[in-house]
Amino acid sequence: MTPTIENVLDMTLVATLAPGAWLVRIGRGEHLVEDELIQMLSRGYLGGASLDVFREEPLPADHPFWQDDRLRITPHIASDSLPGVVAGQVIETARARGY
């Protein structure tokens, strides 16, 4: 992580996207200003986001991201993944969220 890309995904940048854009946030680093994400969604700058990594790992069970239906949270697994294992994780997450 370099200072030039830390916090690059902020309200100012996201506001330049087409309204309702979807953010796909995967990988490492502190690119996303997490404290602004709910505001980005509420103001319509983003229609939703898929996230697999956070500044605090693991994401605490009481974190507001878990409660927001506009967010898709997936596991950050830094290894080769077998399709059957991944499918099971997706199904388990969907059931836990009531889908």
N, CA, C and O atoms as CSV, one atom per row, in Angstrom:
chain,resi,resn,atom,element,x,y,z
A,1,MET,N,N,0.856,-1.171,0.000
A,1,MET,CA,C,0.000,0.000,0.000
A,1,MET,C,C,0.898,1.228,0.000
A,1,MET,O,O,1.834,1.342,0.791
A,2,THR,N,N,0.588,2.131,-0.900
A,2,THR,CA,C,1.306,3.405,-0.925
A,2,THR,C,C,0.338,4.518,-0.561
A,2,THR,O,O,-0.870,4.377,-0.751
A,3,PRO,N,N,0.855,5.619,-0.043
A,3,PRO,CA,C,-0.029,6.734,0.332
A,3,PRO,C,C,-0.863,7.274,-0.836
A,3,PRO,O,O,-1.938,7.831,-0.615
A,4,THR,N,N,-0.385,7.118,-2.066
A,4,THR,CA,C,-1.119,7.666,-3.207
A,4,THR,C,C,-2.404,6.912,-3.517
A,4,THR,O,O,-3.307,7.467,-4.143
A,5,ILE,N,N,-2.501,5.649,-3.089
A,5,ILE,CA,C,-3.734,4.891,-3.366
A,5,ILE,C,C,-4.529,4.565,-2.108
A,5,ILE,O,O,-5.628,4.019,-2.198
A,6,GLU,N,N,-3.994,4.889,-0.949
A,6,GLU,CA,C,-4.756,4.691,0.281
A,6,GLU,C,C,-5.941,5.652,0.288
A,6,GLU,O,O,-5.782,6.839,0.003
A,7,ASN,N,N,-7.122,5.144,0.612
A,7,ASN,CA,C,-8.363,5.932,0.675
A,7,ASN,C,C,-8.789,6.521,-0.673
A,7,ASN,O,O,-9.501,7.524,-0.711
A,8,VAL,N,N,-8.364,5.915,-1.762
A,8,VAL,CA,C,-8.712,6.433,-3.091
A,8,VAL,C,C,-10.196,6.233,-3.417
A,8,VAL,O,O,-10.780,7.021,-4.161
A,9,LEU,N,N,-10.803,5.186,-2.862
A,9,LEU,CA,C,-12.233,4.955,-3.091
A,9,LEU,C,C,-13.015,5.711,-2.029
A,9,LEU,O,O,-13.427,5.150,-1.013
A,10,ASP,N,N,-13.208,6.986,-2.289
A,10,ASP,CA,C,-13.897,7.849,-1.329
A,10,ASP,C,C,-15.122,8.474,-1.974
A,10,ASP,O,O,-15.412,8.222,-3.143
A,11,MET,N,N,-15.832,9.279,-1.222
A,11,MET,CA,C,-17.063,9.914,-1.691
A,11,MET,C,C,-16.809,10.751,-2.953
A,11,MET,O,O,-17.621,10.740,-3.879
A,12,THR,N,N,-15.706,11.460,-2.988
A,12,THR,CA,C,-15.392,12.329,-4.130
A,12,THR,C,C,-15.247,11.519,-5.413
A,12,THR,O,O,-15.812,11.889,-6.442
A,13,LEU,N,N,-14.499,10.421,-5.364
A,13,LEU,CA,C,-14.316,9.595,-6.556
A,13,LEU,C,C,-15.611,8.909,-6.956
A,13,LEU,O,O,-15.986,8.923,-8.128
A,14,VAL,N,N,-16.293,8.311,-5.997
A,14,VAL,CA,C,-17.515,7.554,-6.293
A,14,VAL,C,C,-18.599,8.466,-6.853
A,14,VAL,O,O,-19.408,8.021,-7.668
A,15,ALA,N,N,-18.636,9.721,-6.441
A,15,ALA,CA,C,-19.636,10.666,-6.950
A,15,ALA,C,C,-19.457,10.944,-8.441
A,15,ALA,O,O,-20.374,11.464,-9.078
A,16,THR,N,N,-18.311,10.614,-9.007
A,16,THR,CA,C,-18.087,10.830,-10.441
A,16,THR,C,C,-18.615,9.676,-11.292
A,16,THR,O,O,-18.670,9.781,-12.517
A,17,LEU,N,N,-18.999,8.590,-10.654
A,17,LEU,CA,C,-19.527,7.435,-11.381
A,17,LEU,C,C,-20.990,7.673,-11.760
A,17,LEU,O,O,-21.639,8.580,-11.241
A,18,ALA,N,N,-21.486,6.852,-12.660
A,18,ALA,CA,C,-22.912,6.911,-13.000
A,18,ALA,C,C,-23.716,6.577,-11.746
A,18,ALA,O,O,-23.347,5.665,-11.007
A,19,PRO,N,N,-24.803,7.296,-11.495
A,19,PRO,CA,C,-25.620,7.015,-10.312
A,19,PRO,C,C,-26.042,5.554,-10.275
A,19,PRO,O,O,-26.451,4.986,-11.288
A,20,GLY,N,N,-25.939,4.958,-9.102
A,20,GLY,CA,C,-26.327,3.565,-8.935
A,20,GLY,C,C,-25.255,2.562,-9.316
A,20,GLY,O,O,-25.530,1.363,-9.362
A,21,ALA,N,N,-24.032,3.023,-9.592
A,21,ALA,CA,C,-22.938,2.112,-9.946
A,21,ALA,C,C,-22.742,1.081,-8.842
A,21,ALA,O,O,-23.141,1.302,-7.698
A,22,TRP,N,N,-22.135,-0.027,-9.183
A,22,TRP,CA,C,-21.868,-1.089,-8.223
A,22,TRP,C,C,-20.363,-1.168,-7.997
A,22,TRP,O,O,-19.586,-1.244,-8.949
A,23,LEU,N,N,-19.965,-1.149,-6.747
A,23,LEU,CA,C,-18.551,-1.247,-6.382
A,23,LEU,C,C,-18.204,-2.695,-6.093
A,23,LEU,O,O,-18.861,-3.346,-5.281
A,24,VAL,N,N,-17.168,-3.204,-6.759
A,24,VAL,CA,C,-16.648,-4.531,-6.474
A,24,VAL,C,C,-15.287,-4.321,-5.832
A,24,VAL,O,O,-14.341,-3.888,-6.489
A,25,ARG,N,N,-15.196,-4.625,-4.570
A,25,ARG,CA,C,-13.987,-4.361,-3.780
A,25,ARG,C,C,-13.393,-5.687,-3.348
A,25,ARG,O,O,-13.893,-6.331,-2.426
A,26,ILE,N,N,-12.318,-6.095,-4.021
A,26,ILE,CA,C,-11.616,-7.321,-3.666
A,26,ILE,C,C,-10.142,-6.999,-3.520
A,26,ILE,O,O,-9.670,-5.993,-4.048
A,27,GLY,N,N,-9.438,-7.816,-2.833
A,27,GLY,CA,C,-7.997,-7.623,-2.729
A,27,GLY,C,C,-7.584,-7.160,-1.358
A,27,GLY,O,O,-8.296,-7.338,-0.369
A,28,ARG,N,N,-6.422,-6.566,-1.327
A,28,ARG,CA,C,-5.830,-6.098,-0.074
A,28,ARG,C,C,-5.766,-4.586,-0.051
A,28,ARG,O,O,-5.976,-3.922,-1.066
A,29,GLY,N,N,-5.476,-4.060,1.111
A,29,GLY,CA,C,-5.206,-2.638,1.208
A,29,GLY,C,C,-6.357,-1.816,1.725
A,29,GLY,O,O,-7.486,-2.287,1.861
A,30,GLU,N,N,-6.041,-0.592,2.004
A,30,GLU,CA,C,-7.009,0.352,2.558
A,30,GLU,C,C,-7.460,1.348,1.495
A,30,GLU,O,O,-7.417,2.558,1.718
A,31,HIS,N,N,-7.890,0.847,0.346
A,31,HIS,CA,C,-8.333,1.720,-0.746
A,31,HIS,C,C,-9.666,2.385,-0.435
A,31,HIS,O,O,-9.864,3.557,-0.756
A,32,LEU,N,N,-10.575,1.653,0.182
A,32,LEU,CA,C,-11.933,2.133,0.433
A,32,LEU,C,C,-12.020,2.893,1.755
A,32,LEU,O,O,-11.526,2.434,2.785
A,33,VAL,N,N,-12.657,4.060,1.706
A,33,VAL,CA,C,-12.955,4.794,2.940
A,33,VAL,C,C,-14.249,4.188,3.482
A,33,VAL,O,O,-15.345,4.627,3.134
A,34,GLU,N,N,-14.109,3.186,4.328
A,34,GLU,CA,C,-15.265,2.430,4.813
A,34,GLU,C,C,-16.265,3.298,5.560
A,34,GLU,O,O,-17.467,3.041,5.508
A,35,ASP,N,N,-15.783,4.319,6.253
A,35,ASP,CA,C,-16.692,5.190,7.012
A,35,ASP,C,C,-17.646,5.963,6.110
A,35,ASP,O,O,-18.665,6.463,6.586
A,36,GLU,N,N,-17.343,6.071,4.826
A,36,GLU,CA,C,-18.198,6.803,3.886
A,36,GLU,C,C,-19.097,5.895,3.057
A,36,GLU,O,O,-19.970,6.388,2.343
A,37,LEU,N,N,-18.905,4.583,3.134
A,37,LEU,CA,C,-19.631,3.669,2.245
A,37,LEU,C,C,-21.146,3.750,2.401
A,37,LEU,O,O,-21.851,3.826,1.395
A,38,ILE,N,N,-21.659,3.737,3.598
A,38,ILE,CA,C,-23.111,3.791,3.797
A,38,ILE,C,C,-23.665,5.107,3.235
A,38,ILE,O,O,-24.756,5.116,2.664
A,39,GLN,N,N,-22.938,6.205,3.385
A,39,GLN,CA,C,-23.368,7.490,2.817
A,39,GLN,C,C,-23.391,7.419,1.293
A,39,GLN,O,O,-24.307,7.944,0.661
A,40,MET,N,N,-22.386,6.770,0.700
A,40,MET,CA,C,-22.344,6.619,-0.758
A,40,MET,C,C,-23.582,5.877,-1.252
A,40,MET,O,O,-24.156,6.223,-2.285
A,41,LEU,N,N,-23.983,4.859,-0.504
A,41,LEU,CA,C,-25.180,4.092,-0.853
A,41,LEU,C,C,-26.442,4.920,-0.635
A,41,LEU,O,O,-27.320,4.954,-1.497
A,42,SER,N,N,-26.534,5.577,0.498
A,42,SER,CA,C,-27.732,6.350,0.846
A,42,SER,C,C,-27.961,7.522,-0.096
A,42,SER,O,O,-29.107,7.882,-0.364
A,43,ARG,N,N,-26.901,8.115,-0.595
A,43,ARG,CA,C,-27.018,9.244,-1.526
A,43,ARG,C,C,-27.226,8.798,-2.971
A,43,ARG,O,O,-27.391,9.636,-3.858
A,44,GLY,N,N,-27.221,7.488,-3.215
A,44,GLY,CA,C,-27.460,6.969,-4.555
A,44,GLY,C,C,-26.248,6.959,-5.456
A,44,GLY,O,O,-26.351,6.622,-6.636
A,45,TYR,N,N,-25.091,7.326,-4.909
A,45,TYR,CA,C,-23.869,7.263,-5.716
A,45,TYR,C,C,-23.578,5.824,-6.106
A,45,TYR,O,O,-23.102,5.549,-7.208
A,46,LEU,N,N,-23.872,4.902,-5.183
A,46,LEU,CA,C,-23.700,3.479,-5.438
A,46,LEU,C,C,-25.042,2.779,-5.265
A,46,LEU,O,O,-25.828,3.123,-4.382
A,47,GLY,N,N,-25.290,1.791,-6.119
A,47,GLY,CA,C,-26.477,0.959,-5.955
A,47,GLY,C,C,-26.211,-0.186,-5.001
A,47,GLY,O,O,-27.138,-0.756,-4.425
A,48,GLY,N,N,-24.938,-0.520,-4.836
A,48,GLY,CA,C,-24.543,-1.599,-3.947
A,48,GLY,C,C,-23.058,-1.829,-4.048
A,48,GLY,O,O,-22.355,-1.153,-4.800
A,49,ALA,N,N,-22.590,-2.791,-3.282
A,49,ALA,CA,C,-21.165,-3.112,-3.302
A,49,ALA,C,C,-20.961,-4.566,-2.919
A,49,ALA,O,O,-21.677,-5.117,-2.083
A,50,SER,N,N,-19.974,-5.168,-3.549
A,50,SER,CA,C,-19.513,-6.505,-3.181
A,50,SER,C,C,-18.146,-6.331,-2.539
A,50,SER,O,O,-17.238,-5.751,-3.136
A,51,LEU,N,N,-18.005,-6.834,-1.324
A,51,LEU,CA,C,-16.788,-6.610,-0.546
A,51,LEU,C,C,-16.250,-7.932,-0.018
A,51,LEU,O,O,-17.018,-8.786,0.426
A,52,ASP,N,N,-14.935,-8.102,-0.064
A,52,ASP,CA,C,-14.362,-9.324,0.493
A,52,ASP,C,C,-13.194,-9.076,1.440
A,52,ASP,O,O,-12.605,-10.022,1.962
A,53,VAL,N,N,-12.860,-7.816,1.660
A,53,VAL,CA,C,-11.772,-7.503,2.569
A,53,VAL,C,C,-12.081,-6.187,3.276
A,53,VAL,O,O,-12.714,-5.296,2.709
A,54,PHE,N,N,-11.632,-6.083,4.501
A,54,PHE,CA,C,-11.971,-4.925,5.329
A,54,PHE,C,C,-10.756,-4.475,6.121
A,54,PHE,O,O,-9.782,-5.215,6.266
A,55,ARG,N,N,-10.825,-3.270,6.624
A,55,ARG,CA,C,-9.725,-2.757,7.440
A,55,ARG,C,C,-9.569,-3.581,8.716
A,55,ARG,O,O,-8.455,-3.783,9.199
A,56,GLU,N,N,-10.680,-4.050,9.256
A,56,GLU,CA,C,-10.639,-4.907,10.433
A,56,GLU,C,C,-11.082,-6.300,10.020
A,56,GLU,O,O,-12.217,-6.498,9.587
A,57,GLU,N,N,-10.190,-7.254,10.155
A,57,GLU,CA,C,-10.482,-8.646,9.804
A,57,GLU,C,C,-10.394,-9.502,11.052
A,57,GLU,O,O,-9.460,-9.347,11.838
A,58,PRO,N,N,-11.338,-10.395,11.249
A,58,PRO,CA,C,-12.573,-10.490,10.478
A,58,PRO,C,C,-13.509,-9.327,10.809
A,58,PRO,O,O,-13.387,-8.679,11.848
A,59,LEU,N,N,-14.432,-9.089,9.905
A,59,LEU,CA,C,-15.416,-8.034,10.113
A,59,LEU,C,C,-16.263,-8.393,11.337
A,59,LEU,O,O,-16.867,-9.465,11.366
A,60,PRO,N,N,-16.319,-7.523,12.341
A,60,PRO,CA,C,-17.073,-7.849,13.557
A,60,PRO,C,C,-18.535,-8.168,13.266
A,60,PRO,O,O,-19.140,-7.594,12.361
A,61,ALA,N,N,-19.083,-9.079,14.033
A,61,ALA,CA,C,-20.476,-9.518,13.843
A,61,ALA,C,C,-21.466,-8.375,13.985
A,61,ALA,O,O,-22.542,-8.428,13.390
A,62,ASP,N,N,-21.140,-7.343,14.752
A,62,ASP,CA,C,-22.064,-6.224,14.947
A,62,ASP,C,C,-21.786,-5.051,14.002
A,62,ASP,O,O,-22.350,-3.969,14.168
A,63,HIS,N,N,-20.922,-5.268,13.019
A,63,HIS,CA,C,-20.601,-4.187,12.075
A,63,HIS,C,C,-21.830,-3.865,11.225
A,63,HIS,O,O,-22.541,-4.780,10.812
A,64,PRO,N,N,-22.098,-2.569,10.952
A,64,PRO,CA,C,-23.294,-2.192,10.173
A,64,PRO,C,C,-23.321,-2.742,8.749
A,64,PRO,O,O,-24.399,-2.835,8.161
A,65,PHE,N,N,-22.187,-3.105,8.180
A,65,PHE,CA,C,-22.184,-3.666,6.826
A,65,PHE,C,C,-23.018,-4.940,6.751
A,65,PHE,O,O,-23.652,-5.201,5.728
A,66,TRP,N,N,-23.027,-5.739,7.819
A,66,TRP,CA,C,-23.793,-6.987,7.812
A,66,TRP,C,C,-25.297,-6.732,7.714
A,66,TRP,O,O,-26.031,-7.599,7.241
A,67,GLN,N,N,-25.762,-5.583,8.142
A,67,GLN,CA,C,-27.188,-5.277,8.193
A,67,GLN,C,C,-27.711,-4.597,6.932
A,67,GLN,O,O,-28.919,-4.412,6.788
A,68,ASP,N,N,-26.826,-4.228,6.026
A,68,ASP,CA,C,-27.233,-3.456,4.846
A,68,ASP,C,C,-27.431,-4.390,3.656
A,68,ASP,O,O,-26.476,-5.003,3.178
A,69,ASP,N,N,-28.668,-4.498,3.181
A,69,ASP,CA,C,-28.997,-5.393,2.071
A,69,ASP,C,C,-28.361,-4.976,0.749
A,69,ASP,O,O,-28.363,-5.756,-0.203
A,70,ARG,N,N,-27.828,-3.784,0.671
A,70,ARG,CA,C,-27.171,-3.327,-0.557
A,70,ARG,C,C,-25.738,-3.831,-0.657
A,70,ARG,O,O,-25.069,-3.615,-1.668
A,71,LEU,N,N,-25.274,-4.493,0.377
A,71,LEU,CA,C,-23.905,-4.991,0.416
A,71,LEU,C,C,-23.876,-6.508,0.319
A,71,LEU,O,O,-24.687,-7.197,0.937
A,72,ARG,N,N,-22.941,-7.017,-0.458
A,72,ARG,CA,C,-22.690,-8.457,-0.574
A,72,ARG,C,C,-21.303,-8.690,0.002
A,72,ARG,O,O,-20.310,-8.178,-0.516
A,73,ILE,N,N,-21.241,-9.457,1.064
A,73,ILE,CA,C,-19.982,-9.717,1.732
A,73,ILE,C,C,-19.594,-11.167,1.475
A,73,ILE,O,O,-20.361,-12.087,1.758
A,74,THR,N,N,-18.405,-11.356,0.941
A,74,THR,CA,C,-17.908,-12.683,0.630
A,74,THR,C,C,-16.597,-12.919,1.374
A,74,THR,O,O,-15.935,-11.962,1.775
A,75,PRO,N,N,-16.216,-14.180,1.564
A,75,PRO,CA,C,-14.965,-14.457,2.270
A,75,PRO,C,C,-13.754,-14.103,1.410
A,75,PRO,O,O,-13.767,-14.290,0.193
A,76,HIS,N,N,-12.740,-13.605,2.042
A,76,HIS,CA,C,-11.471,-13.313,1.358
A,76,HIS,C,C,-10.577,-14.522,1.576
A,76,HIS,O,O,-9.990,-14.689,2.645
A,77,ILE,N,N,-10.479,-15.356,0.561
A,77,ILE,CA,C,-9.712,-16.589,0.669
A,77,ILE,C,C,-8.544,-16.501,-0.315
A,77,ILE,O,O,-8.735,-16.518,-1.531
A,78,ALA,N,N,-7.356,-16.406,0.224
A,78,ALA,CA,C,-6.166,-16.248,-0.607
A,78,ALA,C,C,-5.577,-17.613,-0.950
A,78,ALA,O,O,-4.458,-17.933,-0.550
A,79,SER,N,N,-6.326,-18.397,-1.679
A,79,SER,CA,C,-5.832,-19.706,-2.110
A,79,SER,C,C,-6.673,-20.171,-3.282
A,79,SER,O,O,-7.697,-19.572,-3.614
A,80,ASP,N,N,-6.226,-21.240,-3.897
A,80,ASP,CA,C,-7.051,-21.853,-4.928
A,80,ASP,C,C,-8.313,-22.390,-4.267
A,80,ASP,O,O,-8.253,-22.984,-3.190
A,81,SER,N,N,-9.432,-22.183,-4.900
A,81,SER,CA,C,-10.697,-22.605,-4.313
A,81,SER,C,C,-11.366,-23.629,-5.210
A,81,SER,O,O,-11.425,-23.467,-6.429
A,82,LEU,N,N,-11.857,-24.663,-4.602
A,82,LEU,CA,C,-12.602,-25.672,-5.338
A,82,LEU,C,C,-14.040,-25.205,-5.513
A,82,LEU,O,O,-14.636,-24.698,-4.562
A,83,PRO,N,N,-14.611,-25.362,-6.700
A,83,PRO,CA,C,-15.979,-24.881,-6.946
A,83,PRO,C,C,-16.995,-25.389,-5.929
A,83,PRO,O,O,-17.868,-24.629,-5.510
A,84,GLY,N,N,-16.903,-26.650,-5.521
A,84,GLY,CA,C,-17.850,-27.192,-4.552
A,84,GLY,C,C,-17.739,-26.532,-3.191
A,84,GLY,O,O,-18.746,-26.337,-2.510
A,85,VAL,N,N,-16.519,-26.186,-2.787
A,85,VAL,CA,C,-16.309,-25.514,-1.506
A,85,VAL,C,C,-16.871,-24.103,-1.563
A,85,VAL,O,O,-17.562,-23.665,-0.643
A,86,VAL,N,N,-16.573,-23.393,-2.645
A,86,VAL,CA,C,-17.062,-22.024,-2.806
A,86,VAL,C,C,-18.587,-22.011,-2.852
A,86,VAL,O,O,-19.216,-21.167,-2.214
A,87,ALA,N,N,-19.184,-22.932,-3.594
A,87,ALA,CA,C,-20.644,-22.994,-3.682
A,87,ALA,C,C,-21.255,-23.212,-2.307
A,87,ALA,O,O,-22.266,-22.594,-1.973
A,88,GLY,N,N,-20.657,-24.079,-1.511
A,88,GLY,CA,C,-21.154,-24.313,-0.161
A,88,GLY,C,C,-21.086,-23.063,0.704
A,88,GLY,O,O,-22.002,-22.796,1.482
A,89,GLN,N,N,-19.999,-22.290,0.574
A,89,GLN,CA,C,-19.863,-21.053,1.346
A,89,GLN,C,C,-20.905,-20.021,0.921
A,89,GLN,O,O,-21.477,-19.324,1.759
A,90,VAL,N,N,-21.144,-19.931,-0.370
A,90,VAL,CA,C,-22.145,-18.983,-0.873
A,90,VAL,C,C,-23.530,-19.362,-0.363
A,90,VAL,O,O,-24.285,-18.496,0.081
A,91,ILE,N,N,-23.867,-20.637,-0.421
A,91,ILE,CA,C,-25.172,-21.109,0.049
A,91,ILE,C,C,-25.325,-20.852,1.547
A,91,ILE,O,O,-26.374,-20.391,1.999
A,92,GLU,N,N,-24.278,-21.150,2.311
A,92,GLU,CA,C,-24.325,-20.928,3.758
A,92,GLU,C,C,-24.532,-19.448,4.087
A,92,GLU,O,O,-25.316,-19.113,4.976
A,93,THR,N,N,-23.836,-18.567,3.375
A,93,THR,CA,C,-23.979,-17.125,3.597
A,93,THR,C,C,-25.385,-16.671,3.216
A,93,THR,O,O,-26.003,-15.901,3.951
A,94,ALA,N,N,-25.894,-17.132,2.088
A,94,ALA,CA,C,-27.231,-16.753,1.642
A,94,ALA,C,C,-28.287,-17.187,2.648
A,94,ALA,O,O,-29.198,-16.420,2.958
A,95,ARG,N,N,-28.178,-18.382,3.149
A,95,ARG,CA,C,-29.146,-18.880,4.142
A,95,ARG,C,C,-29.058,-18.077,5.429
A,95,ARG,O,O,-30.079,-17.760,6.038
A,96,ALA,N,N,-27.841,-17.747,5.843
A,96,ALA,CA,C,-27.668,-16.960,7.064
A,96,ALA,C,C,-28.298,-15.585,6.945
A,96,ALA,O,O,-28.751,-15.019,7.940
A,97,ARG,N,N,-28.332,-15.038,5.720
A,97,ARG,CA,C,-28.918,-13.728,5.487
A,97,ARG,C,C,-30.407,-13.806,5.150
A,97,ARG,O,O,-31.043,-12.777,4.921
A,98,GLY,N,N,-30.968,-15.019,5.118
A,98,GLY,CA,C,-32.397,-15.174,4.904
A,98,GLY,C,C,-32.834,-15.216,3.455
A,98,GLY,O,O,-34.004,-14.977,3.157
A,99,TYR,N,N,-31.918,-15.516,2.549
A,99,TYR,CA,C,-32.282,-15.607,1.125
A,99,TYR,C,C,-32.791,-16.973,0.787
A,99,TYR,O,O,-33.144,-17.232,-0.364
